């Protein structure tokens, strides 16, 4: 079972096969084939999610820059987790390390301006 998971390059996965009959009718080779087939069938029905190291971050922008920021984030597959509206807008996002470095080093990206960019915590984010 583990060999099959490793061959597919998977990580952070749990595979459980329950054996209800404890007899020896299948033999060692038969058990290996049965467990392998069970894992293959389970993996075929599984939805895989790719993740990479990144951050939960907070961006502050003025109202006139919100739509341009949202467009930029959507175009770069950045997940917006929360938006707070007050005198300025605070947008919480899940962002990859690479894109985070680009945003934190350049507050004038595209056609919008960032007031501030702050990393809140490190986490795995979907890509």
N, C-alpha and C positions, 0 to 999 in steps of 0.2 A: 504494500500500500504506500509506504513512504517513498520507495523507489519511483513509483508512478508520479507522485506529487512532485518529487525533485526533478524528474525528467521533463515535466511541463514547466519548470521554472517558477513554481508557485511558492509563496510565503504567506505567513499569517493565515493559515488555513487549518481547519480541524476536520478530519474525516473519521467517522465512526461506522464500523460494520458490526452488526450484532449477529451472532451465530446461535440459532435456537436449538439445533440438534448437535449433540456432542459425540456422535458416533464416528467411526473410522471408515465409512463406506467410500468417501471421496478420495482418501489417501492424501499424502502431502502435496503432490502435484495438483490434485483436484481442488484442494483448499486454496492453493495459491491462485489458480485460475478463477475460482469463485470470488475471492476477495478482490482480485484485480478487476474483474468484470463489474463488480459492485461499485468500485471506486470510479471506473470509467463512466458508468451510467450516471453516477451522481455528478461528476464533473461536466458531463454533457448538458445537464439541466441547471448548472450553476451560472449565475450572473457574476462576472468578474469585475472588480473595481480596481483601477490602477491608481496608486497613490505615490506621492513623493514628499520629501521633506519640504516644509514651508512654514508659514506663519499665519496666525490670526493677527490682523492689523487693523488700524483705524486711520481713516483719511478724513481730513476736514477740507471742505470746499465751500465756496459761496454758491448761492442759489443759481446764478446764471451759468455755473460750470457743471451742475449735477447731471444733466442729460448727456453731455459730452463724456463725462467720467463713466456713467453707466454704459454708454456705447463702447468705450474703450475696454472696460472690464469684461463685458459680454464677448467682445471680439477676441479677447485673450483668455477666455474660459476661466475667469476669476469669479468665484461664487460670492455674492453679496449676502451676508447673514443678517444684517440689521441696518436700518437707516433711522437716524434721529434728527428731527427738524427743530431748530431753535434759531438763534440769530445767525448761526452758520449751520451747515449740514455736516453731520458725522456719519460716515459710512464704514461699517465693519465688514471686513472681507476675509476670505481664506485664500492665500496667495502663495505661489511657489517661491522658493528662495531666489531663483534667477530673476523673476519679474519684480520681486520685492527690492532687490538691489538696484534695479533700473529705476524704480519709482522713488526710492529713498535718496538716490543721488541726483535726480532731475525733477524738480517740482513743476517744470513746464513741459509736459508731455502732450503731444498732439495739440488740440485746440482748446485745452482747459488748463487751469492753474490750480495747483494743490496748495492750500494754506499750511497744512502740516501732515506728516506721515509718521505713524508710530507703530512699531511692532509690539503686540501685546504678549504673545507667547508663541513658542515653537510648537508645531504640530504637523501631522501628516495631512496632506490635502489631496483631493482628487485631481487627476489630470485628464 
